[in-house]
Structure formats: structure tokens, C-alpha cells
Amino acid sequence: MAPTEETLKIQGMTCAACANRIEKGLSRMDGVEKANVNFALETSTVVYDPQLVSTKDVTEKIEKLGYHVIQDKAEFDVAGMTCAACAARIEKRLGRMDGVTSAAVNFALETLTVVYDSGRTGPAEMAAAAKKMGFDLIPKTDGSEKIDHKEQEIQRQTRKFIFSAILTLPLLWTMVAHFEFTSFIYLPAFLMNPWVQLALATPVQFIIGAQFYKGAFNALRSKSANMDVLVALGTSAAYFYSLFLTFEWMNAGSTGEPELYFEASAVILTLILLGKLFEVRAKGKTSQAIQKLLGLQAKTARVLKDGVEQDIPIEQVATGDIIIVKPGEKIPVDGEIVAGQSAIDESMITGESIPIDKAVGHSVIGATINKNGSLQIKATNVGRDSALSQIVKVVEEAQGSKADIQRLADKISGVFVPIVVGIAVVTFFVWYFAVMPGDFRSALIPTISILVIACPCALGLATPTSIMAGSGRAAEMGMLFKGGEHLENTRSIDTVVLDKTGTVTKGEPALTDVIATEGFAERDVLELAASAETQSEHPLAQAIVTGVRERGIALLEPKTFKALPGYGIEAEVAGKHVLVGTRKLMGSRDIALQNIEPTMEDMENEGKTAMLIAIDGNLAGVIAVADTVKETSKEAIKRLRDLGLDVIMLTGDNRHTAEAIGRQVGLSHVIAEVLPEEKSGKIQELQERGKKVAMVGDGINDAPALALADIGMAIGTGTDIAIEAADITLMRGDLNSVADAIIMSRKTMRNIKQNLFFAFFYNTIGIPIAALGLLAPWVAGAAMAFSSVSVVLNALRLQRVKLD
């Protein structure tokens, strides 16, 4: 077969080194003959053997390297699916379409996501292909319309069940005649008349059962089989055999009462409908996370235009609008405070329970609550660009994606139905020719029971419902899993690598210590040093100024100021000559350090930056500034170690500072003095030693390491969360989120395994029992309906998970 040449548009390259990295990664793939990346055009041309590699493989490799292949994506609601085999058929058919990179169906959500090349195909062609298989693709809209769609489905199923139940109850009553222990129950004689039973059963079989016949026909037409085939075969066998016996009874002179099975087919269909109704309602609950998120958004905003306040719909707010938010109100959109100050409750977005004080210049997130101050906010992100919309998008993508364990279940579901039909046929012949020779009725009953009880619905629901519930609950607690596969893979992590700045520490320097020498007051030292530093733009200078102001000390205006690069600063404040800086600065001015050196060394060993202050030529004291450790870091790292994880801190800081921070948080394994471009190499070294590595960083500077790690976690707060940089985004600036994400992953996978065990165990036990003739068809129908509902209810337990 001739090699295939594909040109892909790539997003995320920042330099020629990125292009070289992609070329190198693609060239190492089996089947790739040539890879050429054009950095200027942001494209990659790949020549490959289509028998060994596909466009999807190439795309996944580029994504794994931390870059994004630009393709179109279409999302649909799917109508007409009855089991996991239907989902597998849709995926298989659309996946083979020219231009389609991937097609993923979430049976539990009844959604389809297709990644494709718009130059070769489009949504209309996909909808037409699905229509031929008997399914309707409905383009996805906003959440409210989707909820209406689900409500309509619940109402439709409810009406059908009521109609079916009314006709089935009299037939169910006739079943009392089949058992000696219920013979005391009064049974009207007319209900035993075959014509009455036929009149009751026929509407159920062909009106209520029409959906199963239609589904079975479409499945067989496309050379596959699904749940509808099993139900249609099983109930039709019972109905038409009873119809045959009815005509036989009529020809025999209508004497006696034949043993009919109209009630079996009607009861089976009614119970399946009941199971479907419970299932639809339960599945609706698994997607409540998205509904809750959508419900957080304010409906209107108070906008200030030409000095007049106007209440307008949230959809009409534009970037740059000034919005008035009063105490107790929701902040409508993402923005920046331009007037006022207040405490903001961000718990609904970040999971952080303590309100955060914010003032002019601070960013705020839409859907959070203004607690106690009036604010004027300039809108920065509105509509689909808002943080809340991005969170909803990530949760929807995670719930619609597939974990590897689900792909295995889907493969089994795809071949399960034909196998079951084969077992049922063999069972019939064994009974008819060996167990009860010539007894058609005795052979038919176990055959019907096998066809009904073996429905693979529970198997198809086992994984997606757990992923939906687990990822939704995680989102409520401030953890955004980018896909189901990441929710699965996180549980296998054994090593957590933490970036220091902004992850273990707060990410900004703060004034920590001040020591005045003899003859100087601590307040005077702080006042003069901070006043001198007001003219400096250096981060350490700003930390001193902020720290002194927080202590309530008023600052003075320096008369003169001079920056001394590499040394410090020199200024005149209130008639006094002030120097702030290094040992070199003091040495150049012949200022004796006296006995301050040991104090400075102690500070530096603690990871602090020490600066000397001299006033009028005399050493006045030393000030220390440090990037302080977050209050929760030590506790969070202990939690990670208690989970059996090896925790490592990776930083570009000098070894003394890094080791000092490590001691504060209880970390003995610290890798220091690592350049940003070298971090990914350290991750690779750990992986080569067989470690499953999670990298935790800010999601921007650590992008290469995040992309290379088995799981990348971006930790941050507010609208700066690096959703595209990592597999998991942790909304809170708190390392406890890392432990929470790992625990959530483990609990979700445990839940999935419980579901799969129950689904496999149910079929493994149920089919042999049915084959032995020990299971009545109506009992098989009830058991099949119960199995699907029980799997969904087990998954719903994840919505109440607590991680304390």
C-alpha cells in the first residue's frame, strides 16, 4: 500500500525548538517515514504507512508532546440508542468515514463527539450516515435545551409505561393460575380466554414493542446486533407461539384452556420499559454537575452606562463594560475590580470555603458572590470565554470521553449479542432433542429467558455513568479532569513531582523578619528602609514596602533615590542617608557588619533573602524576604505520603533555598537548580526508572514537563487556570487538591470495577440458570431491568463522596 501524506495545523509552538521536538517525536513512531514541521506556517507534514499508523495516532502523539492539532469538532445528542452495542455501531460506522479522526459515543449521556477535517466531511454527512442505521443526531445546544430534551424523554417513557402497564396487569393476574401457592386468589374466568389475552397482548407487542422491532431491524440491516434483537426475538417467540396455540385451540373446538405465554411477552416488555424509565431518570442525575454549574451563572447584570445603572441580560454584557455589584449579589462575569473592596466567596468555583479579600486591580470570577462591599468591575471575559463556561466545557468533555477500561467493555458489548443468540439457539436444540425430546414448549421457555436476561445494558452503563458522576463531583470540589482517561490513569500514579514557586510556596515574596542593631529601633529601620524602596520596581523591594504598610507604618517620600544594580539602592529619607542591599554594598562603603553575619546565614539557610540596612553610615539592621510556604502545603504533602506516594520538589532555585523549603514542608527529596527546559528531562528520568509520574505546576512555565508526565496537574486560582496545559486543572491554590484528585480517581475506578463485576457476574450467572430452565421469562425481564438500574444507582454514590 502506498504511503499516505497528511498536513496538520498545529497550535502551541513558541519557537523553532518546539518544531524540532515534534519532528523528533513523530519520526520515532513506527510506520512514519518522514515528518517535517514548518514553524512559520505552524504546520506538520507527515508521510506514513496507513497499515501501521493512522492520522489519529499522529494527532495523539502531537497532543502528548504538549501541542494542539487544530481540527473541527462536532457534538450531538443521539436519539434511538438502546444499549452499548448501538453506541459501538455508531462509533464504528462514523469512524470509517473519510475525514473523521475519531468518533466517541457516551451511551450514558446519549451524546456523540466527532473530531474531523471539515474539508472532507461535515455534520450533515454524519447525520445522514447515522440516520441509515436508525439513529437521529441532534446538534448540541446550550444546557437548558438539553435538559428539556431529557425531560421530554422521561415524559415519553412514562406515558408508554402507563399504557403498557394498564394492558399488562390483567395478563399478570392470569399468572396466578400457574402457581399452586397463589390458587386462593380470585381469577375472573374471562381473563383465561385466549382471545381476551390476545387482545390485551397485541397492542403491547406491536405498539409498545415497535421501538424494539425498529431497533432490531436497523441493527440487522447494518449487519450487527443489539439489545433490541434479543428483546424482539424473545418476546416474539412467546407471542407467536401463544398465537399458534390459540388458533390450534380454536380448531380443536375451543375446549379446555391452552397454556399460553402472552403474559410473558407483555410482562417482559413492560418491565423493560420500567427499567428504561428508571434508567433515564437516574442517568439524568449523573449529569447534575453540569446543570448545577450552569445554574450558578447570574441571569442579569447591572451595567453602568453614561452614568446610569441598567439591568441587562447576562448575554448582552460586552467586554469592557463597567458592572455594579452590591453586597450579597452574584458577580455576573469575569472581570477586574476598578472601584471598591470586598470579601469574595469563590467556593462554588474553587471549592475554597474561606472568602478572599479583594480590592482594586484584583480579578474576580463570574458566578462567585460579593459578600460585604459594593464593587465596580470591568468585564474582561464574557460568554463562552468566561471561567465558568470553560469549566462547563471541560466537565462535558470529560464526561463524554472514554477511559481505557470502557473501551474494553465496549468491545465485549459489541460481540456479546451474537454470542448470546448462539447460546439461545443451542439451548433450544438441546432441550428439544435431548432434555425433553419433541416438547417445543419446554425448549422455548429457557430460550426466551436467555435472550431476555442476557441484555448487555448494565455492561454498557458500568463505566460511563461512574465517569460522569465522578468527574462531576470532582468539578464541584474544584478539580477538572480533562478526560475520562485521565480520571482512570491518575489512580496509578506512584510519584508526585511538585514545582516550588506558586505550588508549594505562595509564589510571591513577603517580608518575614527584621532585626535592628543596637542603637536603632525596629520601627525606624522598617520605616526608612521601606520609604527608600518605594521608588524601586524590584519584587523584593515591593515585598518590603507591602509588608511594612501591612504593619500600619506610614511611609515617607524619599528626597533622592538611586538604584545600584547588583548591590541595592541608595536614598535620602527625612534627612537621613539610607542604604539597602548586599554585603558587597556595605563593604564598598566601609560599613562594618559587626556580629550580624551569623544572623544573615541563619536566614539564608531558611531559604530567605537577607538585605542589610545602613543609616547615616552605620549598620542599622537586616531585613529578610522570602517566598513563604502555603499554610496547607505541609499537611497536603503528608497526605500524599500517607497515600503511599513518593513526593519530590523540583525547582530552579539554589540548593540552600530549596532544601530549606523542603525541610519546612517535610520533604527530603529535593531537586534544585534545574532550568525550565531541563524539567521535562528530570520527569523522563523518573519514568525510565519505571515510575508513574504526576507533575504539579503552574501550567505555563512548566508546560513541557506537564505534557511529558503521565499526569499533568495545573494548580492555580481564578481565571488564569491553565486548562490547556495539563490533564487536570486544580482550581484551588492548595496542594490538598492533588491528594483529593488522586483519591477521587481511586474511588471512581473502584466504583467502575464494582459495576463491571456486577454486570459480568449477572450475565455469567443468569445465562446458565436460564439455560437450565430455572428462570421464568418474566423474572428474567425483571432481573435485566434491575441490573441496569442498580449499576446507575451504584455510580450515583460518587456524587456524595467526601474526601476528608
LOMIDREN-827309 format. One record per residue (C-alpha): residue number from 1; x negated, y, z negated. Coordinates in steps of 0.05 Angstrom, whole numbers, m for minus. Layout:
N
- filum/c1/c2/c3
- NUM/X/Y/Z
...
// end
This chain:
804
- filum/c1/c2/c3
- 1/0/0/0
- 2/m26/69/19
- 3/m47/115/m38
- 4/2/170/m59
- 5/m17/243/m65
- 6/21/286/m115
- 7/13/360/m132
- 8/37/381/m201
- 9/45/451/m231
- 10/10/456/m298
- 11/23/506/m355
- 12/m22/520/m414
- 13/m92/523/m383
- 14/m132/581/m412
- 15/m200/572/m378
- 16/m239/530/m328
- 17/m258/483/m384
- 18/m184/463/m390
- 19/m183/446/m316
- 20/m246/403/m324
- 21/m215/368/m384
- 22/m152/350/m345
- 23/m193/326/m285
- 24/m236/283/m330
- 25/m176/253/m366
- 26/m138/236/m302
- 27/m199/207/m267
- 28/m207/156/m323
- 29/m137/128/m311
- 30/m133/60/m277
- 31/m106/69/m207
- 32/m124/143/m200
- 33/m172/152/m141
- 34/m181/227/m144
- 35/m159/285/m188
- 36/m170/358/m171
- 37/m146/415/m215
- 38/m142/487/m188
- 39/m147/534/m248
- 40/m129/595/m207
- 41/m65/564/m177
- 42/m51/524/m241
- 43/m40/460/m201
- 44/m66/389/m202
- 45/m71/346/m140
- 46/m75/272/m157
- 47/m87/213/m109
- 48/m66/147/m139
- 49/m46/75/m124
- 50/30/72/m136
- 51/25/m2/m154
- 52/m19/14/m214
- 53/3/83/m236
- 54/63/129/m227
- 55/78/204/m228
- 56/108/193/m297
- 57/42/163/m322
- 58/3/222/m295
- 59/51/271/m326
- 60/48/237/m394
- 61/m28/238/m392
- 62/m29/313/m378
- 63/22/325/m434
- 64/m20/283/m482
- 65/m81/327/m467
- 66/m40/386/m493
- 67/m16/417/m428
- 68/53/421/m397
- 69/74/397/m328
- 70/128/443/m301
- 71/188/403/m277
- 72/262/413/m276
- 73/306/382/m329
- 74/380/366/m325
- 75/422/347/m385
- 76/491/315/m381
- 77/545/286/m425
- 78/562/217/m399
- 79/634/191/m397
- 80/651/118/m386
- 81/597/81/m424
- 82/619/23/m468
- 83/554/m9/m491
- 84/478/m5/m487
- 85/479/m45/m422
- 86/516/14/m389
- 87/461/61/m412
- 88/408/14/m384
- 89/444/12/m317
- 90/446/88/m312
- 91/373/95/m330
- 92/352/41/m281
- 93/393/70/m223
- 94/374/143/m233
- 95/302/125/m250
- 96/294/96/m180
- 97/319/159/m145
- 98/267/196/m103
- 99/241/255/m143
- 100/263/231/m212
- 101/206/226/m262
- 102/247/199/m319
- 103/319/186/m339
- 104/337/174/m412
- 105/406/157/m437
- 106/425/164/m511
- 107/483/115/m520
- 108/499/141/m589
- 109/502/214/m567
- 110/530/195/m498
- 111/480/241/m465
- 112/432/236/m406
- 113/367/275/m396
- 114/334/273/m328
- 115/266/302/m310
- 116/260/312/m235
- 117/229/350/m177
- 118/282/399/m152
- 119/251/397/m82
- 120/271/325/m74
- 121/336/315/m113
- 122/385/351/m157
- 123/443/344/m208
- 124/495/335/m153
- 125/458/274/m125
- 126/451/245/m195
- 127/525/255/m210
- 128/543/221/m144
- 129/498/161/m159
- 130/529/154/m229
- 131/599/160/m201
- 132/588/100/m156
- 133/572/60/m219
- 134/636/84/m253
- 135/607/138/m298
- 136/620/213/m299
- 137/563/261/m312
- 138/586/326/m344
- 139/534/383/m344
- 140/517/401/m415
- 141/542/467/m441
- 142/538/500/m509
- 143/552/464/m574
- 144/623/488/m584
- 145/648/459/m518
- 146/611/395/m533
- 147/647/389/m600
- 148/714/399/m563
- 149/695/344/m515
- 150/682/297/m574
- 151/748/317/m607
- 152/786/302/m543
- 153/754/233/m540
- 154/775/219/m613
- 155/846/241/m598
- 156/849/198/m535
- 157/824/136/m571
- 158/873/149/m628
- 159/933/152/m580
- 160/912/88/m545
- 161/902/52/m611
- 162/970/72/m638
- 163/1004/48/m573
- 164/965/m17/m575
- 165/978/m29/m649
- 166/1054/m20/m642
- 167/1057/m74/m588
- 168/1007/m119/m623
- 169/1036/m121/m693
- 170/1096/m166/m673
- 171/1047/m213/m639
- 172/1003/m212/m701
- 173/1065/m231/m741
- 174/1073/m293/m698
- 175/1004/m316/m721
- 176/1034/m335/m788
- 177/1065/m395/m754
- 178/995/m422/m740
- 179/976/m430/m814
- 180/1009/m474/m867
- 181/990/m428/m924
- 182/1030/m370/m894
- 183/1091/m410/m875
- 184/1132/m377/m931
- 185/1132/m311/m893
- 186/1196/m298/m855
- 187/1187/m300/m779
- 188/1244/m279/m732
- 189/1256/m336/m682
- 190/1258/m289/m622
- 191/1185/m269/m632
- 192/1165/m341/m617
- 193/1199/m336/m548
- 194/1144/m338/m495
- 195/1179/m285/m453
- 196/1181/m236/m512
- 197/1108/m248/m526
- 198/1092/m239/m452
- 199/1130/m173/m451
- 200/1091/m148/m512
- 201/1022/m172/m490
- 202/1024/m149/m417
- 203/1021/m73/m430
- 204/964/m84/m479
- 205/926/m128/m430
- 206/934/m84/m368
- 207/946/m13/m394
- 208/902/m12/m455
- 209/855/m63/m424
- 210/849/m24/m359
- 211/786/11/m383
- 212/753/m57/m394
- 213/773/m84/m326
- 214/748/m20/m293
- 215/682/m22/m330
- 216/672/m95/m314
- 217/687/m85/m240
- 218/637/m27/m236
- 219/584/m67/m273
- 220/592/m128/m229
- 221/593/m85/m166
- 222/525/m58/m185
- 223/501/m129/m199
- 224/497/m123/m274
- 225/539/m140/m335
- 226/560/m102/m397
- 227/607/m107/m457
- 228/668/m96/m411
- 229/651/m161/m374
- 230/652/m200/m440
- 231/718/m169/m464
- 232/752/m175/m396
- 233/731/m248/m389
- 234/750/m267/m460
- 235/818/m233/m463
- 236/837/m252/m391
- 237/823/m325/m406
- 238/870/m323/m466
- 239/924/m282/m430
- 240/925/m321/m364
- 241/922/m389/m398
- 242/982/m368/m441
- 243/1017/m344/m378
- 244/1004/m411/m345
- 245/1033/m447/m406
- 246/1094/m401/m404
- 247/1111/m420/m332
- 248/1097/m492/m349
- 249/1146/m487/m408
- 250/1198/m455/m362
- 251/1191/m511/m310
- 252/1198/m563/m365
- 253/1267/m535/m383
- 254/1247/m486/m436
- 255/1247/m538/m491
- 256/1203/m533/m553
- 257/1153/m477/m566
- 258/1087/m478/m529
- 259/1023/m459/m567
- 260/1007/m392/m534
- 261/949/m344/m543
- 262/980/m278/m523
- 263/968/m253/m594
- 264/893/m270/m589
- 265/882/m226/m528
- 266/925/m169/m555
- 267/894/m170/m625
- 268/823/m172/m595
- 269/837/m111/m552
- 270/869/m73/m609
- 271/812/m89/m657
- 272/761/m68/m606
- 273/798/m2/m597
- 274/799/7/m672
- 275/725/m5/m675
- 276/714/45/m618
- 277/755/97/m656
- 278/714/87/m720
- 279/651/88/m678
- 280/668/153/m643
- 281/685/186/m709
- 282/621/160/m742
- 283/577/180/m683
- 284/606/250/m689
- 285/580/253/m760
- 286/509/234/m738
- 287/506/297/m694
- 288/530/343/m750
- 289/459/370/m759
- 290/465/408/m693
- 291/535/431/m709
- 292/510/458/m776
- 293/453/494/m743
- 294/499/526/m692
- 295/546/546/m748
- 296/490/584/m783
- 297/489/638/m730
- 298/526/704/m743
- 299/583/718/m696
- 300/575/793/m693
- 301/521/846/m705
- 302/525/918/m730
- 303/484/956/m679
- 304/462/1029/m686
- 305/471/1066/m620
- 306/466/1142/m614
- 307/471/1148/m689
- 308/537/1109/m691
- 309/545/1039/m720
- 310/582/990/m675
- 311/603/917/m688
- 312/590/877/m625
- 313/589/802/m608
- 314/522/769/m620
- 315/517/752/m546
- 316/514/826/m528
- 317/455/843/m572
- 318/394/862/m530
- 319/320/863/m546
- 320/302/930/m577
- 321/370/943/m608
- 322/369/970/m680
- 323/413/928/m724
- 324/441/947/m793
- 325/444/891/m843
- 326/475/903/m911
- 327/464/863/m975
- 328/495/794/m973
- 329/501/793/m897
- 330/470/746/m847
- 331/414/772/m804
- 332/442/764/m734
- 333/379/756/m692
- 334/303/751/m698
- 335/272/819/m709
- 336/224/865/m745
- 337/243/909/m804
- 338/237/983/m786
- 339/270/1011/m849
- 340/286/984/m918
- 341/263/926/m960
- 342/297/865/m989
- 343/291/793/m1010
- 344/309/746/m953
- 345/338/676/m965
- 346/307/633/m910
- 347/327/566/m940
- 348/374/549/m883
- 349/317/553/m833
- 350/253/535/m870
- 351/281/495/m928
- 352/245/543/m976
- 353/292/555/m1035
- 354/259/618/m1063
- 355/278/684/m1028
- 356/219/721/m996
- 357/207/795/m1007
- 358/202/833/m941
- 359/192/905/m922
- 360/177/949/m861
- 361/135/912/m810
- 362/155/842/m833
- 363/190/795/m785
- 364/257/764/m801
- 365/294/704/m772
- 366/365/703/m747
- 367/416/665/m790
- 368/378/680/m855
- 369/412/720/m910
- 370/395/790/m934
- 371/401/786/m1009
- 372/396/855/m1041
- 373/374/913/m997
- 374/400/949/m936
- 375/356/938/m875
- 376/347/966/m805
- 377/320/912/m759
- 378/293/919/m688
- 379/316/858/m647
- 380/257/820/m617
- 381/285/752/m597
- 382/357/742/m578
- 383/399/687/m546
- 384/360/626/m524
- 385/294/658/m546
- 386/314/662/m620
- 387/282/616/m671
- 388/349/583/m687
- 389/362/568/m613
- 390/292/538/m607
- 391/305/495/m669
- 392/371/470/m640
- 393/335/455/m574
- 394/281/414/m610
- 395/332/375/m651
- 396/374/360/m589
- 397/312/336/m551
- 398/291/292/m610
- 399/360/262/m616
- 400/363/249/m541
- 401/294/218/m536
- 402/275/145/m547
- 403/228/112/m595
- 404/187/52/m570
- 405/227/5/m614
- 406/291/28/m579
- 407/262/12/m511
- 408/253/m60/m534
- 409/325/m63/m558
- 410/349/m33/m491
- 411/312/m86/m452
- 412/344/m141/m494
- 413/413/m109/m485
- 414/403/m106/m410
- 415/396/m182/m403
- 416/438/m202/m463
- 417/507/m203/m429
- 418/488/m251/m372
- 419/456/m298/m423
- 420/520/m297/m466
- 421/563/m311/m406
- 422/518/m371/m390
- 423/524/m396/m462
- 424/600/m389/m459
- 425/605/m429/m394
- 426/560/m484/m422
- 427/602/m485/m486
- 428/666/m493/m446
- 429/640/m552/m406
- 430/610/m586/m468
- 431/677/m582/m504
- 432/718/m601/m442
- 433/676/m661/m422
- 434/643/m684/m486
- 435/673/m659/m551
- 436/747/m660/m532
- 437/750/m692/m463
- 438/805/m663/m419
- 439/830/m615/m473
- 440/830/m548/m439
- 441/856/m510/m500
- 442/803/m537/m546
- 443/748/m517/m496
- 444/778/m448/m484
- 445/781/m423/m556
- 446/706/m427/m572
- 447/690/m398/m503
- 448/734/m337/m516
- 449/704/m328/m586
- 450/633/m329/m558
- 451/650/m277/m505
- 452/681/m230/m556
- 453/634/m236/m615
- 454/570/m230/m574
- 455/582/m158/m552
- 456/515/m121/m557
- 457/545/m55/m582
- 458/512/m60/m651
- 459/445/m73/m617
- 460/452/m11/m573
- 461/472/34/m631
- 462/420/9/m680
- 463/363/55/m661
- 464/394/119/m632
- 465/442/131/m690
- 466/385/126/m740
- 467/342/173/m700
- 468/399/223/m694
- 469/414/221/m768
- 470/340/221/m789
- 471/318/277/m743
- 472/379/318/m761
- 473/367/311/m836
- 474/293/328/m825
- 475/313/392/m789
- 476/357/412/m848
- 477/295/406/m892
- 478/251/446/m845
- 479/217/390/m805
- 480/226/390/m730
- 481/207/325/m696
- 482/195/338/m622
- 483/218/268/m601
- 484/242/201/m627
- 485/174/170/m611
- 486/141/219/m660
- 487/192/203/m713
- 488/172/130/m704
- 489/96/139/m698
- 490/89/184/m759
- 491/103/125/m806
- 492/38/90/m782
- 493/m8/149/m800
- 494/m64/130/m848
- 495/m107/192/m844
- 496/m86/265/m851
- 497/m134/319/m828
- 498/m119/389/m855
- 499/m143/454/m826
- 500/m163/501/m884
- 501/m143/571/m865
- 502/m68/581/m866
- 503/m56/508/m882
- 504/m90/492/m949
- 505/m101/566/m963
- 506/m55/626/m951
- 507/m94/648/m891
- 508/m107/719/m914
- 509/m159/746/m964
- 510/m137/771/m1031
- 511/m171/807/m1088
- 512/m187/756/m1142
- 513/m240/782/m1191
- 514/m271/847/m1214
- 515/m328/853/m1265
- 516/m353/921/m1287
- 517/m424/931/m1313
- 518/m439/965/m1379
- 519/m421/1038/m1378
- 520/m365/1032/m1326
- 521/m291/1019/m1336
- 522/m259/965/m1294
- 523/m202/1012/m1273
- 524/m252/1065/m1249
- 525/m291/1014/m1209
- 526/m227/990/m1175
- 527/m202/1060/m1161
- 528/m266/1086/m1130
- 529/m282/1022/m1090
- 530/m211/1016/m1061
- 531/m208/1091/m1046
- 532/m273/1085/m1007
- 533/m247/1024/m969
- 534/m183/1058/m946
- 535/m219/1083/m884
- 536/m244/1013/m865
- 537/m207/966/m819
- 538/m245/904/m843
- 539/m199/848/m870
- 540/m238/844/m935
- 541/m231/919/m944
- 542/m156/915/m933
- 543/m152/859/m984
- 544/m186/903/m1037
- 545/m140/962/m1021
- 546/m78/919/m1025
- 547/m100/884/m1089
- 548/m114/949/m1124
- 549/m48/981/m1103
- 550/m11/919/m1129
- 551/m44/933/m1196
- 552/m9/1001/m1197
- 553/m73/1042/m1188
- 554/m64/1105/m1145
- 555/m119/1115/m1093
- 556/m156/1179/m1074
- 557/m174/1208/m1006
- 558/m249/1200/m992
- 559/m284/1264/m971
- 560/m333/1226/m927
- 561/m337/1155/m901
- 562/m389/1115/m863
- 563/m388/1042/m842
- 564/m454/1006/m847
- 565/m448/943/m802
- 566/m477/882/m836
- 567/m485/919/m901
- 568/m420/950/m924
- 569/m393/1021/m930
- 570/m414/1088/m959
- 571/m366/1143/m981
- 572/m356/1203/m1025
- 573/m295/1200/m1070
- 574/m276/1251/m1123
- 575/m346/1280/m1120
- 576/m379/1213/m1132
- 577/m424/1174/m1084
- 578/m396/1104/m1074
- 579/m429/1043/m1041
- 580/m392/977/m1030
- 581/m427/919/m997
- 582/m480/865/m998
- 583/m544/852/m1035
- 584/m582/880/m975
- 585/m545/946/m982
- 586/m563/952/m1055
- 587/m635/932/m1041
- 588/m641/985/m986
- 589/m621/1038/m1036
- 590/m666/1012/m1091
- 591/m607/996/m1137
- 592/m626/943/m1188
- 593/m578/884/m1193
- 594/m595/873/m1266
- 595/m561/809/m1291
- 596/m504/807/m1240
- 597/m537/755/m1195
- 598/m513/693/m1234
- 599/m442/720/m1234
- 600/m444/730/m1158
- 601/m470/659/m1148
- 602/m414/631/m1191
- 603/m363/669/m1149
- 604/m393/645/m1084
- 605/m395/573/m1108
- 606/m320/580/m1119
- 607/m311/599/m1046
- 608/m304/674/m1058
- 609/m337/732/m1022
- 610/m371/777/m1073
- 611/m384/851/m1059
- 612/m426/898/m1102
- 613/m405/968/m1121
- 614/m453/1025/m1138
- 615/m431/1093/m1163
- 616/m479/1152/m1160
- 617/m538/1105/m1151
- 618/m521/1058/m1208
- 619/m494/987/m1203
- 620/m421/992/m1227
- 621/m395/922/m1217
- 622/m377/866/m1169
- 623/m311/851/m1134
- 624/m292/783/m1107
- 625/m244/770/m1049
- 626/m221/701/m1027
- 627/m172/666/m983
- 628/m133/637/m1041
- 629/m105/567/m1043
- 630/m30/560/m1036
- 631/5/545/m1101
- 632/32/479/m1075
- 633/m30/452/m1039
- 634/m59/413/m1097
- 635/7/379/m1113
- 636/20/364/m1039
- 637/m48/333/m1028
- 638/m37/289/m1089
- 639/29/266/m1058
- 640/m6/249/m993
- 641/m58/208/m1030
- 642/m4/173/m1071
- 643/27/152/m1004
- 644/m38/114/m991
- 645/m66/165/m941
- 646/m138/187/m932
- 647/m137/264/m934
- 648/m193/305/m901
- 649/m202/380/m896
- 650/m232/405/m831
- 651/m257/478/m827
- 652/m304/525/m793
- 653/m322/558/m859
- 654/m390/550/m892
- 655/m401/487/m933
- 656/m402/523/m1001
- 657/m335/556/m990
- 658/m304/493/m960
- 659/m327/448/m1017
- 660/m304/499/m1069
- 661/m234/499/m1038
- 662/m237/423/m1035
- 663/m252/419/m1109
- 664/m193/465/m1126
- 665/m143/420/m1089
- 666/m174/353/m1108
- 667/m206/337/m1041
- 668/m274/302/m1039
- 669/m276/292/m963
- 670/m291/359/m930
- 671/m319/371/m860
- 672/m345/442/m856
- 673/m379/489/m806
- 674/m340/460/m747
- 675/m328/505/m687
- 676/m256/506/m660
- 677/m277/470/m596
- 678/m311/416/m639
- 679/m249/399/m680
- 680/m220/352/m627
- 681/m286/314/m626
- 682/m280/302/m701
- 683/m210/275/m691
- 684/m235/229/m636
- 685/m290/203/m682
- 686/m238/183/m734
- 687/m195/149/m680
- 688/m255/110/m655
- 689/m262/82/m725
- 690/m191/54/m719
- 691/m156/109/m758
- 692/m85/134/m742
- 693/m95/209/m749
- 694/m46/265/m763
- 695/m76/334/m752
- 696/m44/391/m791
- 697/m60/462/m767
- 698/m30/528/m746
- 699/m13/501/m677
- 700/m51/554/m638
- 701/m125/555/m655
- 702/m123/481/m668
- 703/m85/463/m603
- 704/m138/415/m574
- 705/m143/376/m640
- 706/m67/376/m648
- 707/m59/348/m578
- 708/m112/294/m587
- 709/m88/269/m654
- 710/m39/212/m658
- 711/10/261/m690
- 712/0/336/m688
- 713/35/378/m741
- 714/40/453/m735
- 715/52/486/m802
- 716/77/557/m807
- 717/136/602/m822
- 718/182/648/m785
- 719/186/658/m710
- 720/112/642/m699
- 721/122/567/m705
- 722/82/533/m652
- 723/136/486/m625
- 724/99/471/m561
- 725/32/458/m593
- 726/49/398/m636
- 727/91/335/m642
- 728/122/361/m707
- 729/135/432/m729
- 730/138/444/m804
- 731/178/507/m816
- 732/154/519/m887
- 733/84/544/m900
- 734/78/488/m951
- 735/36/424/m947
- 736/92/386/m982
- 737/126/386/m914
- 738/71/339/m888
- 739/87/287/m942
- 740/162/299/m930
- 741/154/286/m855
- 742/116/221/m867
- 743/167/197/m919
- 744/225/216/m872
- 745/192/176/m816
- 746/183/115/m861
- 747/255/118/m886
- 748/282/126/m815
- 749/242/67/m788
- 750/264/25/m847
- 751/336/43/m831
- 752/326/25/m757
- 753/297/m43/m776
- 754/356/m56/m822
- 755/403/m40/m764
- 756/366/m84/m715
- 757/361/m141/m764
- 758/436/m137/m777
- 759/452/m134/m702
- 760/406/m192/m684
- 761/427/m232/m745
- 762/501/m221/m730
- 763/494/m247/m658
- 764/447/m303/m677
- 765/495/m329/m730
- 766/560/m311/m695
- 767/548/m345/m628
- 768/532/m415/m657
- 769/592/m411/m705
- 770/637/m392/m647
- 771/608/m448/m603
- 772/625/m499/m657
- 773/697/m477/m655
- 774/697/m449/m726
- 775/715/m378/m707
- 776/784/m356/m683
- 777/782/m306/m625
- 778/818/m251/m665
- 779/768/m260/m722
- 780/712/m253/m671
- 781/742/m188/m646
- 782/747/m160/m717
- 783/675/m181/m732
- 784/650/m149/m668
- 785/684/m83/m684
- 786/659/m85/m756
- 787/587/m97/m734
- 788/584/m32/m693
- 789/616/10/m747
- 790/571/m19/m802
- 791/508/m2/m762
- 792/531/70/m753
- 793/551/76/m827
- 794/482/50/m848
- 795/449/102/m804
- 796/492/157/m836
- 797/458/142/m903
- 798/398/180/m876
- 799/439/245/m878
- 800/439/240/m954
- 801/364/224/m961
- 802/327/260/m1017
- 803/251/264/m1014
- 804/236/283/m1086
// end
